[in-house]
Structures are given as structure tokens and as C-alpha cells.
Amino acid sequence: MKFAWSLTALACLFSVGCGAKPAEDSGADPDTVVMEGAPPDSHAHPEHGPNGGELIELGKEAFHLEMLHDDQSVTLNVLDGAASETVAIDAAELSVSLKHDDEVRTFALPASNPTDGKASSFTISDAEMARWMKEGAEGAVTLQIDGKSYTGKISHDHDHEGHDHD
């Protein structure tokens, strides 16, 4: 009885149709929906800056900072919303406030190679700040871009593959 019922249901499925000509076979799976562009909640920027540094979001991704550090220096590069191109801003230095082992300190990163009073890169040669960053210091940087103030949260949240903190 089950076999007869299944056979009848299958016959009904094949006999139902709209009478329209079948569409040409495009080779695509008919159950596949193709969407162009990035999904609405996706990030349109990479996880790292153009030089491989950590990204710091400014103003709901209006701009970004790319942070690079080694044993002796820290560099912040100002980037566009896609985190792919540098943006020159009118600033002689950037001020970074950090907290590390219950100590708070502010570091001034002077503009690197400013042109007409604008720069996109700010670097400090300070082994203590570099060490603090390596050891996971957290803090904030506040800057002005086109007359608007932006604050970026600095946290040590990049992956640890390829380096250690010994």
C-alpha cells in the first residue's frame, strides 16, 4: 500500500506544471541563489593593514589605523574606511594612552615625513612603548580627521601565529 501511495504522489508531482516552456539550461543548480556583492553584515576590509599590521577601527569604520611594532618602535598609519589606502591628516603627532601592569602612560608619536603639514604615518622610537605593545598593553588613540574627532581602541587581539611574547 505504501508503494502505491508513493507512486501516486510521484505521478502527481510530475503531472503538475504551469504550461510554460522550460527555461534554457544555464548549467546552474536551480536551487542556488546567486547574490552579487558582499553580504550586508560582512566586513569589506581585510583583517590586517596593507603592511600586515593590526587594524584599529575609527568611527564605525569611517577610517582605520594600522599599528606596526617591533622591539624598538611603534608606527600608526592612517587608512581609509576600506583599510587599504593611506590618508594624510593635519596633525604633527598622535597621542596614545596605554595601560600596562596597572601603569598608565601617554606616548606622543610624531608625524613621519609630513608634507604641507599633513602626514599619514606616525612613528615613535621608544623601546618601552614597543615592549608594552608586545606584552599586551591596552589603551586608546584620539585624532582629528577633517575636523571630526575619532577615538580608536588599542587592544592586543591579533593572533599569535608566527610570533611569541617571551
C-alpha positions as CSV (number, residue, x, y, z in Angstrom):
1,M,0.0,0.0,0.0
2,K,2.8,2.4,0.9
3,F,4.4,1.7,-2.5
4,A,1.2,2.5,-4.4
5,W,0.8,5.7,-2.4
6,S,4.3,6.8,-3.1
7,L,3.9,6.0,-6.8
8,T,0.7,8.1,-6.9
9,A,2.3,11.0,-5.1
10,L,5.3,10.9,-7.5
11,A,3.0,10.8,-10.6
12,C,1.1,13.9,-9.2
13,L,4.4,15.8,-8.9
14,F,5.4,15.1,-12.5
15,S,2.0,15.9,-13.9
16,V,1.7,19.4,-12.2
17,G,3.1,22.2,-14.4
18,C,2.4,25.7,-15.4
19,G,2.3,25.1,-19.2
20,A,5.3,27.5,-19.8
21,K,8.2,26.5,-21.9
22,P,11.1,25.2,-19.8
23,A,14.0,27.6,-19.4
24,E,17.2,27.0,-21.1
25,D,19.7,25.0,-19.0
26,S,22.2,27.5,-17.8
27,G,24.2,24.8,-16.0
28,A,23.5,26.3,-12.6
29,D,21.8,24.4,-9.9
30,P,18.1,25.7,-9.9
31,D,18.2,25.7,-6.0
32,T,21.2,28.0,-5.9
33,V,20.6,31.7,-5.3
34,V,23.3,34.0,-6.7
35,M,23.9,37.3,-4.9
36,E,26.3,40.0,-6.1
37,G,28.4,42.0,-3.7
38,A,29.3,41.4,-0.1
39,P,26.7,40.2,2.4
40,P,25.2,43.2,4.4
41,D,26.9,42.2,7.7
42,S,30.3,41.4,6.2
43,H,33.5,43.5,6.7
44,A,34.7,44.9,3.4
45,H,38.2,45.4,4.7
46,P,41.0,42.9,5.4
47,E,41.9,41.7,8.9
48,H,45.3,43.3,8.6
49,G,46.6,46.5,7.2
50,P,48.5,46.8,3.9
51,N,51.8,46.3,5.8
52,G,50.5,43.4,7.8
53,G,49.8,45.4,10.9
54,E,46.9,45.2,13.4
55,L,43.8,47.3,12.4
56,I,42.2,49.8,14.8
57,E,38.7,51.0,13.9
58,L,37.9,54.7,13.9
59,G,34.3,55.9,13.8
60,K,32.3,52.8,12.8
61,E,34.9,52.0,10.1
62,A,35.0,55.5,8.6
63,F,38.8,55.3,8.9
64,H,41.3,52.8,10.4
65,L,44.8,52.9,11.9
66,E,47.3,50.2,11.1
67,M,49.6,49.5,14.1
68,L,53.0,48.1,13.5
69,H,55.6,47.5,16.2
70,D,58.9,45.8,16.7
71,D,61.3,45.8,19.7
72,Q,62.3,49.5,19.3
73,S,59.4,51.4,17.7
74,V,55.7,51.7,17.1
75,T,54.1,53.1,13.9
76,L,50.5,54.1,13.3
77,N,49.4,54.5,9.7
78,V,46.1,56.3,9.0
79,L,44.0,54.4,6.5
80,D,40.7,54.9,4.7
81,G,37.4,53.0,5.6
82,A,38.4,50.0,3.5
83,A,41.8,49.9,5.3
84,S,43.6,49.8,2.0
85,E,44.9,53.3,1.2
86,T,46.7,55.8,3.4
87,V,45.0,59.1,4.4
88,A,47.1,62.2,5.2
89,I,45.8,64.2,8.1
90,D,46.6,67.6,9.5
91,A,48.5,66.6,12.6
92,A,52.0,67.0,13.9
93,E,51.7,64.0,16.2
94,L,49.3,61.4,17.6
95,S,48.8,60.8,21.3
96,V,48.4,57.3,22.5
97,S,47.4,56.5,26.1
98,L,48.2,53.0,27.3
99,K,47.7,50.9,30.4
100,H,50.1,48.1,31.2
101,D,50.5,46.3,34.6
102,D,48.4,49.0,36.3
103,E,50.6,51.8,35.0
104,V,49.1,54.4,32.6
105,R,51.3,56.4,30.3
106,T,50.7,58.7,27.3
107,F,53.1,58.4,24.3
108,A,53.4,61.1,21.5
109,L,54.0,59.6,18.0
110,P,55.4,62.4,15.8
111,A,54.5,62.6,12.1
112,S,56.8,60.7,9.7
113,N,57.7,62.6,6.6
114,P,55.0,65.3,6.8
115,T,54.1,67.2,3.5
116,D,52.5,70.6,3.8
117,G,51.7,69.9,7.5
118,K,49.9,66.6,6.7
119,A,51.0,63.0,7.3
120,S,49.6,59.5,7.1
121,S,52.2,57.8,9.2
122,F,53.3,58.5,12.8
123,T,56.3,56.7,14.4
124,I,57.9,56.7,17.8
125,S,61.3,55.1,18.6
126,D,60.6,54.1,22.2
127,A,61.6,50.7,23.4
128,E,59.3,51.0,26.5
129,M,56.2,51.6,24.3
130,A,57.3,48.8,21.9
131,R,57.7,46.4,24.9
132,W,54.3,47.4,26.3
133,M,52.6,46.7,23.0
134,K,54.4,43.3,22.7
135,E,53.3,42.5,26.3
136,G,49.6,43.3,25.5
137,A,49.1,46.9,26.7
138,E,45.6,48.3,26.0
139,G,44.5,51.9,25.5
140,A,43.2,54.5,23.1
141,V,44.3,56.9,20.5
142,T,42.3,60.1,19.7
143,L,42.8,62.0,16.5
144,Q,41.1,64.6,14.3
145,I,40.4,63.9,10.6
146,D,38.8,66.7,8.6
147,G,37.7,68.5,11.7
148,K,36.0,65.5,13.3
149,S,37.3,63.7,16.4
150,Y,37.9,59.9,16.3
151,T,38.9,57.5,19.1
152,G,40.3,54.1,18.4
153,K,40.6,51.3,20.9
154,I,44.0,49.7,21.1
155,S,43.9,46.1,22.3
156,H,46.2,43.2,21.8
157,D,43.8,40.9,19.9
158,H,45.8,39.7,16.9
159,D,46.6,36.1,16.5
160,H,49.8,34.7,17.9
161,E,50.8,32.5,15.0
162,G,54.3,33.2,13.9
163,H,55.4,35.2,17.0
164,D,55.5,34.9,20.7
165,H,55.7,37.1,23.8
166,D,58.6,35.7,25.6
